[in-house]
Amino acid sequence: MSHLTDRIPLLPESAAAVQAVLNDPKVKKVLEQAVSQEIFTIEEQIEICEVPAPPMREQKRAELIAQKIRSYGLEAEIDPVGNVIARFKGVEPDGPVCAVTAHMDNSFPEGTNTSVRRQSGKLFAPGISDASRGLACMLQVIRMLVNSGVQTKGDILFIGTVGQEAEGDLRGVKRIFYSSGIHIDGVLVIDGADPGRILYGSTGSKRYKIEYTGPGGHSFLNFGQYPSATQALCRAGTMLSDLEVPQEPRTTFALATMKGGSSVNAIAEHAECEVDLRSEDAQVLDRLVKEALPLFELGAQLENARWKVTDPSLQITCKVTPIGYRPAGSQKPTSPVLQAARAAQEALGIEMTAYMSASTDQNVPMSIGITSTTLGAGGREGFNHSLSERYEPVRSYEGPQLCLLTALTLIGIDGGAAPLLPVYTASPAAEWQDSL
């Protein structure tokens, strides 16, 4: 994977900072706990998975996570939107603050059976990997840190976030960075399993609900008299599918859901869809929005024109409603979190498998200039977001080890090397304008 490591050259000071952390006997000893407690962590992962946390309804799981954090020795609170927050305090009041986050919600509707089935060393259940593994990893890091006796220079802020999936629209992490007033200098998101993956960028997305409304009518008696809402949607969908988007930066679109009509023998009076537009680049995403959204109004116009309907009261109308916004962001390979994560991978013998952009809780802090990345929680995963989701605990201890070593490198150890993470003398520009 030399072509990947070439994309993020390791600076000498970064490697030295990780080595200085590893030279502390307490750190060496506590990293071994991830191995000795691997079975316990997996059992905790199963317990978390079986507590429902559908989108927008994460309260039961939040209470569980808060209770566990308290039992492991840190104070934990649940904030007004449902995030669970705990702080490990360093010895320097003005030291850097690194947030370690894992989202609590999964992508399955209320009532989904999340009971875990074991087979041939693998675990099967909706949400067993995403997001149960990330939470179990974060809890393991807390146990290791509290039991280590290590004194850090800066603080680690542990956050179980709400609203990462589906219609949650990152509401948990948006609250942390847009309105909580909490000072944070860097972010490590735990999401996904592969500890060899590092995210340098955040894929932005804008999502919309499109609704068509018309008079409706009988499919035979009123044929040719009235336009159809479903046909207007089909016309727009065809035009959307013909759009050309750049491969670099990677940019995508999806007409994700569709529904409409009331009967097989009726001209549809209502139809709606949800559209997902994405890009690694914020400006390219904005251009895609300006190109894609007019197609839906055009779909209505073409349907009205097809049947020569000029009376406004009988025409199909189109309504566009924003339903989600995840800001895009990127950073240089010299970013402190990227350097710390890569140096920690190398020190632990974890092969770098991917260096890419994706959409996680890091989108928000990265978009406002806070150095951020996403680390894998360890093990192997498959069929995420499906009822067949699975998790295989192969070398799963690497996730907690990587997260803890990276975090300690960023905030520094008392009596050891200086923190790799700089302290912002003023908060990064955090004014969020909803530009949907």
Secondary structure by P-SEA (a helix, b strand, c coil): caaaaaaccccaaaaaaaaaaaacaaaaaaaaccccaaaaaaaaaaaaaacccccccaaaaaaaaaaaaaaabbbbbbcccbbbbbbbcccccccbbbbbbbbcccccccccccbbbbcccccccccccccaaaaaaaaaaaaaaaaccccccbbbbbbbcccccccccaaaaaaacccccccccbbbbbccccccccccbbbbbbbbbbbbbcccccccccccccccaaaaaaaaaaaaaabbbbccccccccccbbbbbcccccccccccbbbbbbcccaaaaaaaaaaccaaaaaaaaaaaaaacccccccbbbbbbbbcbbbbbcccccccaaaaaaaaaaaaacccccccccccccaaaaaaaccccbbbbccccccccccccccccccccaaaaaaaaaaaaaaaccccccccccccccccccccccccc
